[in-house]
Amino acid sequence: MNSQIKHLKKVPVWKTILGIIIALLSLYFVFSGVLFGIVPIAYSVLLLQTKGTEINLENKTYRKIYAILGLSFGKWQPLPETEYVSIFATTETTKVWASSANANVKDDIYMINIFHNTNQKIEVCTAYSRKEAFDIGSNIAYALNIDLLDATENRNFKWMNRDLYIKTGKTVYVD
């Protein structure tokens, strides 16, 4: 089994393409002697960056990471004594601007968290589908040898059989 668990929020393809184009144009301007070319590089970094969590099971450490084009940055911290992995359903609201109009776009998302010290949490990542969330959560719970909690329904939290989910992909609840 891999001793590293790393989850990064995916950067949309259009952001990656736009970020690389802006970075290349900025570098071209800088090397052509136009110092203004430095400013758009910051915008390309904003487009290309992503966040996530990396857990080192061998050293029992974790870190919140910021990544850009595969390079990850973050400070390692000791992993506390973990109790369970929780998968929580919520919505993410994004404000979209177009000309003089704006709109709020809502997406259903699933937060994967590791809980320790009764109510302290480490936010591992966000998933955009139920299956992806349970795949990630069950694998983390298995790797850390802790329980898995389905908290996707409001006020109806249920403990899952993580091993059976990993083997069959079927959700089975335990008492």
Order of alpha helices (4+ residues) and beta strands (2+ residues): beta-alpha-alpha-beta-beta-beta-beta-beta-beta-beta-alpha-beta-beta-alpha-beta
